[in-house]
């Protein structure tokens, strides 16, 4: 028995609904080594430059001087752990789960979902299609990383990342088998058809696990971040200005079912999914837990996400994005090689990537920025 065969011994215990390593499909064949295919996807993701930038990207609360508030890096690690817990209990492919979980938010832009909303407006205004962070995550991995060559991940990993939409909760998650061509068509449709990302269904059960784990990973943690932001003295002005929640604000009809702390919420949701999904070809939640999760998500939107930024901050973000985009677009069109977009970004890209429109290149550059780097670039032009 060689080393790779040893590394694949766990497949003997897989569920019949799990994705086997031999099912992995890549657009470009690779020379195999001792690593299983999806295990190798994990390595390629964590060594990517976009993965490194997770550490300074906003989760919910932007520009808050509090080191205990979650950043995007923490969120993806939580999703990975939650998803691997469910996957191990259901005897699924943990390597595929880990790869998809760690890569699912690589396309998130500065200032979280608000930044994504603004960049979508800019993208549509300049005829570059709809902008969605899950689609940009796939674009990072296929067309931007490695000087524009991409890092050649398996289609199953890319599909799970594309279909991870944690904004949509379902009582049951049924995977939908698709060909490579169908995956690529889904990817293209996301740019062209409004709301198409909301129709996406993962092609593996592992992808379904990552999708529900995305919700579990943020739903309770965001509550604790909001409460923490209000409890720490140095943030009290923000808490009062944003009218953030206190623990006693959580509705009892929800907490009686899925708990009131992140620890309780994560554990109850995980165990409910496992207990209702064992030996099934799909994931399922019980009615009462699913309804409580929907209510909690609605509560979060009304009391946290809609208040995470003031109207003044949102207006400022819009102005900054528009201004920076216009400056970068001008630099590209003027062939200003002294600009950072050339020195840091375009200079290292291959000829194929350089064939993109100036508008798409500017969008890619902004989408890949951390919050701090975005502010530095903006201030450089404004000063």
N, C-alpha and C positions, 0 to 999 in steps of 0.2 A: 504493500500500500504506500503510494507516494504522499508527499506532504499535502498537496491540494486535496487529495481524496480524504485525508484525515480532517481537513478543514471543512469538508462537506458531509461529515458523518452525521451531523445534526439533521440532515434532510431525511434520514430514515424515520424520524419522529414527526415529520411535518404532517399537518392536516392535508387531506386530499384537495383542499381548496387553496393551499399555499402556492406561491410562485417558486418554481425550482430554478436553480442557478443556470441550468442548460437552456432555459427559456429566454434568457437575456438576449436582447437584440440591440445592436449598435448600427449607426449609420455608416461607420467606418470600422472594418475589422481590426482587431488589435492582436498583438502577440501575447499569448497567455503566460502567466507566471504562477506562483503558488497561491495567489489570492483568488477567491471566488469572485465572480463578476460584480455582484452588487456590493460586496466588501470593497472592491476596488473603486467603485463609485464614491463610497464614503471618503476614501483617501483623496481622491481627486477634488472633491468638494472642499474638504477642510484645508487643503493646500492652495486653494484658489485665493486670489487677491480680494474678491468680493466677499468671501467668508470673513477675512480679517477685518473688513470694515463694519461688520455687524456690531462691534463693540461700542461704536460711537453713533449708532442710529437710534432714533426715538422709538419707543414702544407706544405710549399714549401721551405722556406729559413731556412737552418740549421746553428747553431752556429753563429747567428748574434746578436750582443749586442743592441737590439732595442725592448723595451717592447711593441711597437705599431704594431709589425708584428704578424700576426695571428698564433696562435697555433691550434692544432687539436681540442681542446675543443671549441674554438670559431666557427670553421667550423661546427661541429655537431649541435651546438645551432642554427646557421643560417639556416642549412638545415631543422631542426625541425620546426622553425618558418615559413619558406617559405612553407614547405609541409603542415603544419596545416592551413595556409592561403588558399592554393588551396583546401585542403580537406574540409574546412568549407564552402567555396563558392560552392563546388560541392555536399555538403551534404553527405560526406563520413565519415568513422569512424576515428575521430581524435586521439583516443587512440591508435589504431593500427599504424597509421601514426607516432605518436610521439615515440612509442616504437621502430619502425624500424629505424627512423631517428637518435635517440640517440644511438642506438646500431650499426649503420652501419659501423663505422670505428674502432671498438674496436681491430681489428686484425692488425691495422697499426703498423709498426715496427719503430725503431729509424731511423731518417733521411729520413722519408717519402718514396716516391716511389723509390728513389735510394736505400734505405735500403732494400725495398721489392725486387727489381731487384737482389741485391746481395744475399739475403737470398734464393731466388729462385734458383740461380746457386748452392749454397751450398746444398740445398735440393735435387736437381737433381743429383748432384755429389755423394750423399750418398744414392741414391735410395729411397728417401722419397717422391717422386712425385713432382708435380708442387706446388709452393707456391704462393698463392694469398691472399691479405689482407682481401678480402670479405669472403673467405673460412675460414681464420683464425679467423675472427670475430665470425662465427658460432661455430667453434671449441672451442674458449674461453668460449662461453655461454653453450655449450653442454657437453664439456669434460674436461675443465680445472678449471673453477670457482668452488667455494664451495668444495675445496679439491679434485677435480676430479669428483664430482657428477654432476656438471652442475647445472643450476638454472631453468631448466624445463620450458622454455618459450613455447608459442604456436607455432605450425608449421607455421602459417601465418606470425608471426613476424620473425621467423628464415629464412623463404623463402624470405621475402622482404629484409632482410639483405644480404643474399647470392646473390640475383639478383640485387643489387643496382648499379652495375657498372656505375660509373659516367664518364667513359672514352668513352662511346658510346652514341651518341645522335641520336634519332629517331624522325621523324616528327609525328608519331603516336605510342602510347604505348597501346597495346592490352593485357590484362591479359590472362594467360593460366592456367586454372584450373588443379590441379594435386592432386594426393593422397599423403598420408604421405610416402608411399613407393617410389613414384616418386620423391618426394623432397629428400629423403635420397639417392636415386640413383644419382640425380643431384649432390648432395654434394660429393659423392664418385668419380663420373666421373671427377670432377674438379681436383682431384689429379692425375688422370690417363691419361687424354686426353688433349693434348696441345690445348690451345685456347678455351676449353670448356666453360669457364666463360663468353666468349663473346656471347655464344648462349643462355644464360639463360634468361628466361622471368618470371616476377613475377606472382604468382598465384592469386593476388588480384589487384583491381584497386588502392587500397591504396599503395601497393608496387610499382606500376607504378608511383604514385605521388612522392614517396621518391626518385625513380631513377632519374627522371628529376630534382627534387629539389636539388639533389647532384651537378649537373652541375651548376644550377643557384646560388647555395651557394658559389661556388669557382670562377666562371668565371670572375666576376667583382671585387670581393674582392682581388684576386691575382694580378690584374692589379694595384689596389690602393696600395697594399703592395709593389710592385716593384717600383712604382713611389715614394712612401714614403721612401723607402730604398735609393733612389738616391738623395732625397731632403734634408735629414738630414745630417748635416755636419760630424758627427762622422762616418757615413757610406759611405762617398763619395769615399773612396778608393775602397770599395767593388763595388760600382755602376760603377766606371770607369773600374775596372778590369773585371766585368761581363758584361759590356756594356748594362746595364738595360735601360728600356724604359722611355720616358717622355710622358706626356699626349698628346702632339701634334703628337706623333708617331702613334696614333690610326687611322686606315684608315677611311676616311670620309664616304665611302660607307657602313661601318658598323655602325658608330655612328649616321648617319642620320636615321637609322631604329631603333636601340635599345639603343641609348644613349651613353654617354662617361663616366659617373660616375657609381659607384656600385649601388647607389640609383636608377638611371634611368634604368639601365640594369635589376635589380631585378624586379622593378615595371612593366616594359614593358613586360618582359617574363612571369611573373605571370598573368597579365591581358590577355595576348594573349592566354595562355593555358586555363584560365577560360572561356573566351568568346567563344572559339572554342570547349569546352568540355562539356558544360552544357547539361544535359539530354542525355549524350552519355555513352556507355558501355566501352569507351576507352578515352585516352587523345589525344589531337591533337593540333598542332601549325599551324599557317598560313604559307604559303610558304615563304613569304618575311622575316618573323621573324626567321623561322627555318634556312633559308639560311644564314642570318646574324649571327646567333648563331654558325653555323658550321665554318664560316669564322673567327669569333672572337676566337673560340677555336683553330683553326689552327694558328692564329696570336700569341696566348698565348704560344703554344708549341714552335714556332719558335723563339720567342723573350723573353720569360720568363723561361719556364720550362727547355729548353735545355741549358740555361745560368745561372741557379740558383746555379750551382756548377762548379768550375773550373775543368780542367782535373786532376790537382794535388790533389784537394780535393776528387774527385771520386776514384782516385788510393788509396788515404789514407783510405777512407771508406772501400774499398775492402780488403785492408790489415788488417784493424782492425777487420772486421767481420770474416775473415778467421782465424786470430790469436785467437780471443776470442772463436770462435766455437771449434777450436782444443783443446784449454786449457780446456774448459768445458767438452768436450767429454772425454778427458783423466781423468778428475776428476770423472766422472760418472763411467767409466770402472774400475778405480782404487779404487772405493768406498771411495773416499776422503770426509769423512763427515765433514771436516773442511771447505770445499769449500762453498761459498755462494749458489751455485746451490742446495746443500743439505739443508743448514740451512734455506734458504729463500723459496725454491721451493719444492724440492722432499720430504722433511721431513713431510710436511703437506698433501701430496697427498695420496689418498686411494690405495688399492692394485691393483685395476683395472687400474688406471693411470700408476702405476709403471711397468705394463706389456708392456708399449710402449718401442720402441727401444731407446738406449742411444742417437742416432742421433735425433730422433723426440723430445725427452725431451729437448735436448740442443737447438733445433730450437724453441720450445715453449717458453723456458726461454728467449731467445734473443728477440723473437717477442714481448713479453710482456713488454720489458724494455722501459723506457723513454730515451730520448737522453742523459740526464745527468747521469743516472745510468749506461747506456751502457759505457760511457766514464770512469766512476769510475771503473767499472769491468775490462775494458781493461787495464787501467793504473796500476791496482793492479797486474795484471799478468806480465806486461812489466817492472815494476820497480824491 
